[in-house]
């Protein structure tokens, strides 16, 4: 297990404890089995992006906030985050790759670079978007973004501001990698 995965396991467990939730309560809220939550917290299973989305929503956090806490636990606390120090997390199920670009500060702004492999899809519940204003800026490739009942076809250079929290699906319909930046601003807690 790499350092970010180990930190993610500890961060998930700490967030559950901070909310005084048992594994059973988190399982009931998230729809993720107790056994899987235990394996994730012990570092015996690497969670997928979809599982992390469900768990973070059940904890009243965004996926980005959960991962950012794990990344911050790695120790860089300056106003600059060099490219070699930017934590990268890869979803074991889809190959979705997330790179935390922003410095690990208390700024309400966060920038995340994502690479979505050809044909890959990632879905998140509406809970994964609470307390955030987000924009997607497509750098290369195509992204089919489902936002509730709306479907947005996005090409390189396009920028979309997300609406009210809704279930979402990020899908790469192309034969090449889609690279995009997610800009998040925490609006309230």
BELUR-V897818 format. One line per field, one symbol per residue. phi: phi as a letter, one per 30 degrees, with the letter a starting at -180 (. if undefined). A space follows every 50 residues. Layout:
phi=???
//
This chain:
phi=.ddddddddddddddddechcdeddddddcicdeddeeddddidbddddd dddddddddibdedddddddddddjdbcdbbdedcddbbcdddbiebccd ddedccddcbcbcbccdeidbbcbdeedcdibcbbcbddbibbcccbidd bccccejdbbcdddeaebbcbcdccbdccbccccbdcab
//
